Amino acid sequence: MSLVQLSLATGFLLILLGLYGALTNRDIIRMIVSFTIADTGVNVVLVAVGYLPGREAPILDTIPVAEAASRITDPVPQALVLTAIVIGLGVTALMLAYAYRLFRARGSLDISEFTELKW
Amino acid sequence: MNFTTRKAIPLVLLLLLGSVFYALFAGYTPDETLNRTASYYASQTVQETGAQNVVTAIIVTYRGLDTLGEVTVLFLTAAIVGLVLAHSKAPKSRSGSGFLPSGELLTTGTRMLVPVILLFGAYVFLNGHLTPGGGFQGGAIVASAILLMLLSDPAQRFSHRLISRIESSAGLTYVIIGLLGMLFAGGFLDNRILPLGSFGSILSAGVIPLIYALIGLKVGAEFSSILTSLEETEDAQ
Protein backbone atom coordinates (compact mmCIF):
# COMPACT_ATOMS: atom_id res chain seq x y z
CA MET A 1 0.00 0.00 0.00
CA SER A 2 1.47 3.31 -1.01
CA LEU A 3 1.68 6.44 1.10
CA VAL A 4 -1.21 8.09 -0.74
CA GLN A 5 -3.50 5.09 -0.31
CA LEU A 6 -2.58 4.80 3.34
CA SER A 7 -3.39 8.42 4.09
CA LEU A 8 -6.58 8.32 1.98
CA ALA A 9 -7.76 5.25 3.89
CA THR A 10 -6.92 6.94 7.21
CA GLY A 11 -8.81 10.06 6.19
CA PHE A 12 -11.91 8.16 5.07
CA LEU A 13 -11.89 6.05 8.24
CA LEU A 14 -11.60 9.18 10.40
CA ILE A 15 -14.58 10.74 8.59
CA LEU A 16 -16.69 7.60 9.13
CA LEU A 17 -15.59 7.31 12.75
CA GLY A 18 -16.39 10.95 13.44
CA LEU A 19 -19.82 10.73 11.85
CA TYR A 20 -20.56 7.50 13.72
CA GLY A 21 -19.62 9.20 16.98
CA ALA A 22 -21.71 12.28 16.18
CA LEU A 23 -24.76 10.14 15.31
CA THR A 24 -24.63 7.71 18.22
CA ASN A 25 -23.37 9.75 21.18
CA ARG A 26 -25.94 11.49 23.34
CA ASP A 27 -23.50 13.78 25.07
CA ILE A 28 -23.01 17.15 23.37
CA ILE A 29 -19.29 17.43 24.20
CA ARG A 30 -18.70 13.99 22.72
CA MET A 31 -20.61 15.02 19.59
CA ILE A 32 -18.38 18.09 19.24
CA VAL A 33 -15.25 15.94 19.59
CA SER A 34 -16.66 13.58 16.95
CA PHE A 35 -17.22 16.47 14.57
CA THR A 36 -13.62 17.61 14.96
CA ILE A 37 -12.45 14.04 14.22
CA ALA A 38 -14.51 13.99 11.02
CA ASP A 39 -13.09 17.43 10.17
CA THR A 40 -9.55 16.10 10.56
CA GLY A 41 -10.44 13.20 8.27
CA VAL A 42 -11.62 15.58 5.54
CA ASN A 43 -8.36 17.53 5.81
CA VAL A 44 -6.24 14.36 5.60
CA VAL A 45 -8.12 13.26 2.47
CA LEU A 46 -7.68 16.67 0.83
CA VAL A 47 -3.94 16.80 1.49
CA ALA A 48 -3.53 13.18 0.34
CA VAL A 49 -5.25 13.99 -2.98
CA GLY A 50 -2.73 16.78 -3.58
CA TYR A 51 0.24 14.50 -3.03
CA LEU A 52 2.13 13.32 -6.09
CA PRO A 53 4.39 10.32 -5.55
CA GLY A 54 8.07 11.10 -5.35
CA ARG A 55 7.68 14.86 -5.17
CA GLU A 56 8.65 17.40 -2.54
CA ALA A 57 6.86 20.06 -0.51
CA PRO A 58 5.99 23.23 -2.47
CA ILE A 59 8.76 25.33 -0.94
CA LEU A 60 11.41 26.42 -3.39
CA ASP A 61 14.42 26.76 -1.12
CA THR A 62 16.42 23.82 -2.44
CA ILE A 63 14.43 23.14 -5.60
CA PRO A 64 15.57 25.28 -8.56
CA VAL A 65 12.78 27.53 -9.80
CA ALA A 66 12.96 26.24 -13.35
CA GLU A 67 12.27 22.65 -12.24
CA ALA A 68 9.54 23.60 -9.77
CA ALA A 69 6.62 22.42 -11.90
CA SER A 70 8.05 18.92 -12.17
CA ARG A 71 9.31 18.53 -8.61
CA ILE A 72 6.74 19.90 -6.15
CA THR A 73 3.41 18.50 -4.99
CA ASP A 74 0.15 20.30 -5.67
CA PRO A 75 0.10 23.45 -3.47
CA VAL A 76 -3.60 24.24 -3.97
CA PRO A 77 -5.06 21.53 -1.67
CA GLN A 78 -2.58 22.57 1.02
CA ALA A 79 -3.79 26.18 0.83
CA LEU A 80 -7.39 24.93 0.97
CA VAL A 81 -6.69 22.76 4.00
CA LEU A 82 -5.04 25.66 5.81
CA THR A 83 -8.30 27.57 5.37
CA ALA A 84 -10.35 24.53 6.37
CA ILE A 85 -8.40 24.04 9.60
CA VAL A 86 -8.92 27.65 10.67
CA ILE A 87 -12.62 27.61 9.83
CA GLY A 88 -12.92 24.24 11.62
CA LEU A 89 -11.46 25.81 14.73
CA GLY A 90 -14.00 28.64 14.50
CA VAL A 91 -16.86 26.16 14.15
CA THR A 92 -15.59 24.16 17.14
CA ALA A 93 -15.34 27.29 19.29
CA LEU A 94 -18.90 28.25 18.36
CA MET A 95 -20.20 24.76 19.13
CA LEU A 96 -18.51 24.84 22.53
CA ALA A 97 -20.00 28.25 23.31
CA TYR A 98 -23.48 27.02 22.40
CA ALA A 99 -22.93 23.85 24.42
CA TYR A 100 -22.10 26.04 27.40
CA ARG A 101 -25.31 28.04 26.94
CA LEU A 102 -27.34 24.83 26.64
CA PHE A 103 -25.76 23.53 29.82
CA ARG A 104 -26.64 26.76 31.61
CA ALA A 105 -30.21 26.49 30.37
CA ARG A 106 -30.86 22.86 31.38
CA GLY A 107 -28.06 21.81 33.67
CA SER A 108 -27.38 18.88 31.39
CA LEU A 109 -25.42 18.09 28.25
CA ASP A 110 -27.52 15.10 27.22
CA ILE A 111 -29.03 15.79 23.79
CA SER A 112 -32.19 13.82 24.65
CA GLU A 113 -33.07 16.45 27.27
CA PHE A 114 -33.54 18.99 24.49
CA THR A 115 -36.86 18.03 22.95
CA GLU A 116 -38.08 21.32 21.48
CA LEU A 117 -37.04 20.45 17.94
CA LYS A 118 -38.11 16.82 18.14
CA TRP A 119 -41.01 15.54 16.08
CA MET B 1 -39.09 4.30 17.03
CA ASN B 2 -37.72 1.41 19.01
CA PHE B 3 -34.21 0.98 20.20
CA THR B 4 -32.87 -1.34 17.51
CA THR B 5 -33.95 0.77 14.52
CA ARG B 6 -32.53 3.82 16.21
CA LYS B 7 -29.21 2.04 16.42
CA ALA B 8 -29.44 0.58 12.92
CA ILE B 9 -30.06 3.85 11.04
CA PRO B 10 -26.62 5.41 11.64
CA LEU B 11 -24.95 2.11 10.78
CA VAL B 12 -26.83 1.82 7.48
CA LEU B 13 -26.04 5.44 6.60
CA LEU B 14 -22.38 4.97 7.40
CA LEU B 15 -22.28 1.73 5.43
CA LEU B 16 -23.61 3.57 2.37
CA LEU B 17 -21.15 6.41 2.85
CA GLY B 18 -18.39 3.90 3.45
CA SER B 19 -19.10 2.15 0.16
CA VAL B 20 -18.94 5.51 -1.64
CA PHE B 21 -15.58 6.13 0.03
CA TYR B 22 -14.43 2.64 -0.91
CA ALA B 23 -15.29 3.24 -4.57
CA LEU B 24 -13.36 6.52 -4.49
CA PHE B 25 -10.46 4.85 -2.75
CA ALA B 26 -10.28 1.83 -5.07
CA GLY B 27 -10.49 3.95 -8.22
CA TYR B 28 -7.96 6.54 -7.15
CA THR B 29 -4.69 6.88 -9.01
CA PRO B 30 -2.43 9.79 -8.12
CA ASP B 31 -1.73 12.27 -10.90
CA GLU B 32 1.57 12.05 -12.71
CA THR B 33 1.88 15.77 -13.35
CA LEU B 34 0.42 18.90 -11.81
CA ASN B 35 -2.85 20.16 -13.21
CA ARG B 36 -2.89 23.47 -15.07
CA THR B 37 -3.66 25.73 -12.10
CA ALA B 38 -1.01 24.09 -9.93
CA SER B 39 1.67 24.18 -12.61
CA TYR B 40 0.91 27.85 -13.23
CA TYR B 41 1.45 28.53 -9.55
CA ALA B 42 4.60 26.39 -9.52
CA SER B 43 6.22 28.12 -12.47
CA GLN B 44 5.01 31.72 -12.03
CA THR B 45 5.05 32.22 -8.24
CA VAL B 46 8.70 33.24 -8.02
CA GLN B 47 8.52 35.68 -10.93
CA GLU B 48 5.22 37.22 -9.93
CA THR B 49 5.41 37.31 -6.14
CA GLY B 50 9.00 36.52 -5.16
CA ALA B 51 7.86 34.14 -2.43
CA GLN B 52 9.74 30.92 -1.72
CA ASN B 53 6.74 29.18 -0.21
CA VAL B 54 4.20 28.57 -2.99
CA VAL B 55 1.37 27.89 -0.51
CA THR B 56 1.93 31.31 1.08
CA ALA B 57 1.88 33.00 -2.32
CA ILE B 58 -1.46 31.33 -3.08
CA ILE B 59 -2.98 32.26 0.26
CA VAL B 60 -1.75 35.84 0.54
CA THR B 61 -1.63 36.99 -3.07
CA TYR B 62 -3.41 34.79 -5.61
CA ARG B 63 -6.33 33.97 -3.30
CA GLY B 64 -5.87 36.96 -1.03
CA LEU B 65 -9.53 37.90 -1.14
CA ASP B 66 -10.47 34.47 0.21
CA THR B 67 -8.03 34.95 3.07
CA LEU B 68 -9.60 38.31 3.85
CA GLY B 69 -12.94 36.49 3.98
CA GLU B 70 -11.41 33.82 6.18
CA VAL B 71 -10.14 36.27 8.80
CA THR B 72 -13.57 37.90 8.66
CA VAL B 73 -15.17 34.54 9.45
CA LEU B 74 -12.77 34.18 12.39
CA PHE B 75 -13.64 37.67 13.57
CA LEU B 76 -17.34 36.82 13.36
CA THR B 77 -16.73 33.63 15.34
CA ALA B 78 -14.90 35.55 18.06
CA ALA B 79 -17.67 38.16 18.15
CA ILE B 80 -20.46 35.55 18.33
CA VAL B 81 -18.66 33.55 21.03
CA GLY B 82 -18.34 36.78 23.02
CA LEU B 83 -22.01 37.57 22.45
CA VAL B 84 -23.27 34.08 23.34
CA LEU B 85 -21.21 33.96 26.52
CA ALA B 86 -21.66 37.61 27.52
CA HIS B 87 -24.77 36.91 29.58
CA SER B 88 -22.99 34.48 31.83
CA LYS B 89 -19.93 36.52 32.64
CA ALA B 90 -18.60 36.05 36.13
CA PRO B 91 -18.70 39.10 38.40
CA LYS B 92 -15.29 40.70 38.49
CA SER B 93 -14.58 40.23 42.17
CA ARG B 94 -15.54 36.57 42.25
CA SER B 95 -13.89 35.41 39.06
CA GLY B 96 -11.27 32.74 39.47
CA SER B 97 -11.79 32.61 43.21
CA GLY B 98 -12.90 28.99 43.26
CA PHE B 99 -9.66 27.65 41.85
CA LEU B 100 -6.86 25.93 43.62
CA PRO B 101 -3.49 27.63 43.12
CA SER B 102 -1.92 26.30 39.95
CA GLY B 103 1.35 25.19 41.51
CA GLU B 104 4.94 26.26 41.39
CA LEU B 105 5.82 24.15 38.37
CA LEU B 106 3.14 25.61 36.09
CA THR B 107 3.69 29.17 37.29
CA THR B 108 7.45 29.09 36.83
CA GLY B 109 7.14 27.21 33.56
CA THR B 110 4.72 29.81 32.27
CA ARG B 111 7.00 32.68 33.24
CA MET B 112 9.86 31.00 31.38
CA LEU B 113 7.97 29.77 28.33
CA VAL B 114 5.57 32.61 27.45
CA PRO B 115 8.24 34.99 26.02
CA VAL B 116 9.80 32.12 24.05
CA ILE B 117 6.42 31.06 22.66
CA LEU B 118 5.56 34.64 21.67
CA LEU B 119 8.93 35.00 19.97
CA PHE B 120 8.44 31.71 18.13
CA GLY B 121 4.97 32.82 16.99
CA ALA B 122 6.40 36.05 15.61
CA TYR B 123 9.18 34.08 13.91
CA VAL B 124 6.65 31.76 12.27
CA PHE B 125 4.50 34.52 10.85
CA LEU B 126 7.41 36.69 9.72
CA ASN B 127 9.00 33.78 7.85
CA GLY B 128 5.76 32.64 6.24
CA HIS B 129 6.99 33.43 2.74
CA LEU B 130 10.23 31.44 3.19
CA THR B 131 9.46 28.42 5.36
CA PRO B 132 6.41 26.34 6.28
CA GLY B 133 4.21 28.48 8.47
CA GLY B 134 2.53 31.83 8.23
CA GLY B 135 0.02 34.14 9.81
CA PHE B 136 -2.54 31.57 10.86
CA GLN B 137 -0.03 29.19 12.39
CA GLY B 138 1.90 32.01 14.04
CA GLY B 139 -1.31 33.52 15.38
CA ALA B 140 -2.30 30.17 16.86
CA ILE B 141 1.12 29.89 18.54
CA VAL B 142 0.78 33.39 20.00
CA ALA B 143 -2.67 32.49 21.32
CA SER B 144 -1.23 29.34 22.90
CA ALA B 145 0.99 31.61 25.05
CA ILE B 146 -2.18 33.39 26.20
CA LEU B 147 -3.74 29.99 26.95
CA LEU B 148 -0.73 29.05 29.05
CA MET B 149 -1.03 32.29 31.01
CA LEU B 150 -4.73 31.65 31.59
CA LEU B 151 -3.97 28.10 32.77
CA SER B 152 -1.36 29.24 35.28
CA ASP B 153 -3.54 32.02 36.67
CA PRO B 154 -7.26 31.61 35.92
CA ALA B 155 -8.09 34.86 37.73
CA GLN B 156 -5.95 36.82 35.30
CA ARG B 157 -7.85 39.26 33.09
CA PHE B 158 -6.69 40.49 29.73
CA SER B 159 -7.84 43.83 28.47
CA HIS B 160 -10.58 43.20 25.92
CA ARG B 161 -10.05 46.71 24.71
CA LEU B 162 -6.40 46.05 23.87
CA ILE B 163 -7.26 42.77 22.13
CA SER B 164 -9.96 44.40 20.01
CA ARG B 165 -7.70 47.39 19.23
CA ILE B 166 -4.96 45.06 17.92
CA GLU B 167 -7.51 43.03 16.02
CA SER B 168 -9.30 45.92 14.34
CA SER B 169 -6.19 47.95 13.48
CA ALA B 170 -4.54 44.86 11.93
CA GLY B 171 -7.71 44.22 9.91
CA LEU B 172 -7.93 47.84 8.78
CA THR B 173 -4.27 47.95 7.72
CA TYR B 174 -4.76 44.70 5.82
CA VAL B 175 -7.62 46.19 3.80
CA ILE B 176 -5.71 49.45 3.22
CA ILE B 177 -2.71 47.49 1.88
CA GLY B 178 -5.11 45.65 -0.40
CA LEU B 179 -6.51 48.94 -1.70
CA LEU B 180 -3.00 50.35 -2.22
CA GLY B 181 -2.42 47.34 -4.44
CA MET B 182 -5.27 48.57 -6.65
CA LEU B 183 -3.69 52.02 -6.88
CA PHE B 184 -0.01 51.16 -7.34
CA ALA B 185 0.06 47.61 -8.71
CA GLY B 186 -2.04 45.11 -10.58
CA GLY B 187 -5.10 44.83 -8.34
CA PHE B 188 -6.57 44.27 -4.89
CA LEU B 189 -3.96 42.72 -2.54
CA ASP B 190 -1.25 42.69 -5.21
CA ASN B 191 2.03 42.27 -3.31
CA ARG B 192 4.17 44.27 -5.72
CA ILE B 193 3.57 47.68 -4.14
CA LEU B 194 6.91 47.10 -2.38
CA PRO B 195 9.99 45.88 -4.30
CA LEU B 196 10.20 42.10 -4.51
CA GLY B 197 13.71 42.14 -3.07
CA SER B 198 16.24 39.36 -3.42
CA PHE B 199 14.66 35.92 -3.59
CA GLY B 200 14.93 33.99 -0.33
CA SER B 201 15.75 36.84 2.04
CA ILE B 202 13.48 37.92 4.87
CA LEU B 203 12.63 41.29 3.32
CA SER B 204 11.44 39.94 0.01
CA ALA B 205 8.20 39.04 -1.75
CA GLY B 206 6.78 42.57 -1.59
CA VAL B 207 4.15 43.06 1.09
CA ILE B 208 3.65 39.35 1.82
CA PRO B 209 5.65 39.43 5.12
CA LEU B 210 3.78 42.57 6.18
CA ILE B 211 0.38 41.08 5.36
CA TYR B 212 1.26 37.82 7.10
CA ALA B 213 2.41 39.71 10.18
CA LEU B 214 -0.92 41.54 10.21
CA ILE B 215 -2.81 38.28 9.74
CA GLY B 216 -0.74 36.77 12.55
CA LEU B 217 -1.63 39.62 14.91
CA LYS B 218 -5.28 39.50 13.89
CA VAL B 219 -5.59 35.73 14.24
CA GLY B 220 -3.69 35.78 17.53
CA ALA B 221 -6.00 38.50 18.86
CA GLU B 222 -9.10 36.65 17.67
CA PHE B 223 -8.05 33.33 19.20
CA SER B 224 -7.11 35.12 22.43
CA SER B 225 -10.49 36.81 22.55
CA ILE B 226 -12.23 33.43 22.05
CA LEU B 227 -10.07 31.93 24.82
CA THR B 228 -10.69 34.75 27.26
CA SER B 229 -14.44 34.73 26.55
CA LEU B 230 -14.56 31.01 27.23
CA GLU B 231 -12.39 31.37 30.33
CA GLU B 232 -14.28 34.24 31.88
CA THR B 233 -17.55 32.34 31.87
CA GLU B 234 -16.05 29.27 33.46
CA ASP B 235 -16.87 30.16 37.02
CA ALA B 236 -20.07 32.12 36.49
CA GLN B 237 -22.83 31.05 38.83
Boltz contact constraints between the chains, C-beta under 6 A:
constraints:
  - contact:
      token1: [A, 4]
      token2: [B, 30]
      max_distance: 6.0
  - contact:
      token1: [A, 8]
      token2: [B, 25]
      max_distance: 6.0
  - contact:
      token1: [A, 12]
      token2: [B, 21]
      max_distance: 6.0
  - contact:
      token1: [A, 16]
      token2: [B, 14]
      max_distance: 6.0
  - contact:
      token1: [A, 16]
      token2: [B, 18]
      max_distance: 6.0
  - contact:
      token1: [A, 20]
      token2: [B, 14]
      max_distance: 6.0
  - contact:
      token1: [A, 23]
      token2: [B, 10]
      max_distance: 6.0
  - contact:
      token1: [A, 24]
      token2: [B, 10]
      max_distance: 6.0
  - contact:
      token1: [A, 52]
      token2: [B, 30]
      max_distance: 6.0
  - contact:
      token1: [A, 52]
      token2: [B, 31]
      max_distance: 6.0
  - contact:
      token1: [A, 53]
      token2: [B, 30]
      max_distance: 6.0
  - contact:
      token1: [A, 58]
      token2: [B, 54]
      max_distance: 6.0
  - contact:
      token1: [A, 58]
      token2: [B, 55]
      max_distance: 6.0
  - contact:
      token1: [A, 59]
      token2: [B, 53]
      max_distance: 6.0
  - contact:
      token1: [A, 60]
      token2: [B, 52]
      max_distance: 6.0
  - contact:
      token1: [A, 61]
      token2: [B, 52]
      max_distance: 6.0
  - contact:
      token1: [A, 65]
      token2: [B, 46]
      max_distance: 6.0
  - contact:
      token1: [A, 68]
      token2: [B, 42]
      max_distance: 6.0
  - contact:
      token1: [A, 69]
      token2: [B, 39]
      max_distance: 6.0
  - contact:
      token1: [A, 69]
      token2: [B, 42]
      max_distance: 6.0
  - contact:
      token1: [A, 69]
      token2: [B, 43]
      max_distance: 6.0
  - contact:
      token1: [A, 72]
      token2: [B, 42]
      max_distance: 6.0
  - contact:
      token1: [A, 74]
      token2: [B, 34]
      max_distance: 6.0
  - contact:
      token1: [A, 74]
      token2: [B, 38]
      max_distance: 6.0
  - contact:
      token1: [A, 75]
      token2: [B, 41]
      max_distance: 6.0
  - contact:
      token1: [A, 75]
      token2: [B, 54]
      max_distance: 6.0
  - contact:
      token1: [A, 75]
      token2: [B, 55]
      max_distance: 6.0
  - contact:
      token1: [A, 75]
      token2: [B, 58]
      max_distance: 6.0
  - contact:
      token1: [A, 76]
      token2: [B, 38]
      max_distance: 6.0
  - contact:
      token1: [A, 78]
      token2: [B, 55]
      max_distance: 6.0
  - contact:
      token1: [A, 79]
      token2: [B, 55]
      max_distance: 6.0
  - contact:
      token1: [A, 79]
      token2: [B, 58]
      max_distance: 6.0
  - contact:
      token1: [A, 79]
      token2: [B, 59]
      max_distance: 6.0
  - contact:
      token1: [A, 83]
      token2: [B, 70]
      max_distance: 6.0
  - contact:
      token1: [A, 86]
      token2: [B, 136]
      max_distance: 6.0
  - contact:
      token1: [A, 90]
      token2: [B, 74]
      max_distance: 6.0
  - contact:
      token1: [A, 90]
      token2: [B, 77]
      max_distance: 6.0
  - contact:
      token1: [A, 93]
      token2: [B, 77]
      max_distance: 6.0
  - contact:
      token1: [A, 93]
      token2: [B, 81]
      max_distance: 6.0
  - contact:
      token1: [A, 93]
      token2: [B, 226]
      max_distance: 6.0
  - contact:
      token1: [A, 94]
      token2: [B, 77]
      max_distance: 6.0
  - contact:
      token1: [A, 97]
      token2: [B, 81]
      max_distance: 6.0
  - contact:
      token1: [A, 97]
      token2: [B, 84]
      max_distance: 6.0
  - contact:
      token1: [A, 97]
      token2: [B, 85]
      max_distance: 6.0
  - contact:
      token1: [A, 101]
      token2: [B, 84]
      max_distance: 6.0
  - contact:
      token1: [A, 104]
      token2: [B, 88]
      max_distance: 6.0
